[in-house]
Amino acid sequence: MTDDRSGRRNSPAATVHFDDVRKWYPTTGEPVHAVDGVTLDMNAGEFISIVGPSGCGKSTLMLMLAGLIAPTAGTITVGSTQVDGPYTDLGIVFQDPVLLDWLDVLGNVMLQAKMRGLNVAESRKRAVELLDLVGLEGFERRRPYELSGGMKQRVSICRALLHSPPLLLMDEPFGALDALTRDQLNLDLLELWGRNESLVLFVTHSITEAVYLSDRVLVMSARPGRVERIIDIDLPRPRPLSIRETPEFGAYANEIRSIFGRLGILKGDVVSESLNEMGAG
Amino acid sequence: MEIASEESIESHATDGDGPDFAKERPRWQTVSIDALYPLTAFVLAIGGWAAFVHFGKVKSYLLPSPQSVFTTMIEQRLFLWEQTQVTLAEIVYGFVIAVVVGIFMAILISASPLIEKSVYPLLVASQVIPKVALAPLFLIWLGFGIASKIVIVILISFFPIVVNGVIGLQSLEQEKVYLAQSMGASKWSTFWRIRFPQSLPSLFGGIKLASIFAVVGAVVGEFIGAEAGLGRTLLQAQVRLNSQLLYATIGYLTIVGISIYVVVDIVERLAIPWHISKRKGAVGL
């Protein structure tokens, strides 16, 4: 994949390959299969969401890709590198913003540069740019305790993007935010991603969020955690928030919902035939 | 009215100032008003003491009046200040060494699983030995001078520093560890940039406790045997049934204790302002 849009990439574009990846945790009885035989390819510059119920191994999958926990079986490769041990050519955003209380906003973003030993002056310039992009100009000297939940998560995203990583991992980053802030951050994220063109792996509970953001959505089931279906989201970009009200969007959301219905994860009147375009998740 | 209040909310929101309610009143004003409560309670307690002695016709060797204690504190100030300097030196030397040794041990224990498994349990178990019981030993080894008191102060005050330090250093959230690993951070930079600063609030909790223990240690050390100091003065006053001097000495010891605590508190405020503010915010909201 070429690099014509961003021009600031400093690492080659990342592709990810999962080959029959399994993870189980030993318990006193049967071992718990958190992830059971996942094989898939992710292309450079793609935005991929993983959606599924709690305990389906979404986060486990992500942490294994980052090399932060080891798979029980199978291999993960990024580009031509097999992941064994922490993989560092990436950025991570967790559900908790994980900011350091003793550093101000700029200091928290700059942690990425300090830990990696990047050029301080250049990184600082980029940090200020990123903070401006997410509407945090003038907040550089604030401490985390002075920020709202949404602001903190924006700082966390800027930190993850500071070094323009070819791979961005996001583990339910907006799960703890209110609906309005979440919408705003969805917009901000697509804006940032458009400039950066990383491969994004985005873990979420929200079907709407997954469809809205992604090129492809991995639908996972729980116990054992496996990929049920991969759905290509063929919606034009840039996507306004209102795209969520279109019939095409509703159809994608319903498709995912009906998979959960069939799996028994959603019970009751899941998808009504007459109303097939209600895009609320 | 309604328009005005809406406007103020609006401006707050666009400023994005965050929770800034404390700013509405200058900080020194809040502090001085807050200080009035304990001050009033203190004055009332002293007043009650004076009234009890006066109207209850209490013998002065049992409980002297606050006025006579205060007078003794003034009249004996040269003698008592000399004793204070001795005790203060014991406390400060012992406490500072305890802080340095305590932090060093906490880092060692949290960094090395081997030391944690082998030394830490012994350290915890050793705490059942009443340190006061060891004091005579140090007198034999180190004599009646300041050295034996310093060792007793160190022994009695370093433990809370180690325990709280270890707890602070080991209570790093999994996500922060993941974050550092994903940045390719070395153990060393993870320690200095994340683990150590994160442990400071807990560590300072231990240091504050230790500052109080240090005063106890010095006084107890002097009880066992000393050439000078406020603890020794207490014993002498007791032997002579000089209650005024006894209480005056307790007064000086109280001032010493409070001063040390205040100094530690100021250092804490300078070292971890981010934690103090967070704590304040939590209380304010």
Boltz contact constraints between the chains, C-beta under 6 A:
constraints:
  - contact:
      token1: [A, 66]
      token2: [B, 182]
      max_distance: 6.0
  - contact:
      token1: [A, 68]
      token2: [B, 178]
      max_distance: 6.0
  - contact:
      token1: [A, 86]
      token2: [B, 181]
      max_distance: 6.0
  - contact:
      token1: [A, 88]
      token2: [B, 184]
      max_distance: 6.0
  - contact:
      token1: [A, 92]
      token2: [B, 182]
      max_distance: 6.0
  - contact:
      token1: [A, 94]
      token2: [B, 175]
      max_distance: 6.0
  - contact:
      token1: [A, 96]
      token2: [B, 175]
      max_distance: 6.0
  - contact:
      token1: [A, 98]
      token2: [B, 175]
      max_distance: 6.0
  - contact:
      token1: [A, 98]
      token2: [B, 176]
      max_distance: 6.0
  - contact:
      token1: [A, 98]
      token2: [B, 179]
      max_distance: 6.0
  - contact:
      token1: [A, 101]
      token2: [B, 274]
      max_distance: 6.0
  - contact:
      token1: [A, 102]
      token2: [B, 197]
      max_distance: 6.0
  - contact:
      token1: [A, 102]
      token2: [B, 274]
      max_distance: 6.0
  - contact:
      token1: [A, 112]
      token2: [B, 183]
      max_distance: 6.0
  - contact:
      token1: [A, 115]
      token2: [B, 183]
      max_distance: 6.0
  - contact:
      token1: [A, 115]
      token2: [B, 185]
      max_distance: 6.0
  - contact:
      token1: [A, 116]
      token2: [B, 183]
      max_distance: 6.0
  - contact:
      token1: [A, 143]
      token2: [B, 274]
      max_distance: 6.0
  - contact:
      token1: [A, 145]
      token2: [B, 278]
      max_distance: 6.0
  - contact:
      token1: [A, 145]
      token2: [B, 281]
      max_distance: 6.0
  - contact:
      token1: [A, 146]
      token2: [B, 18]
      max_distance: 6.0
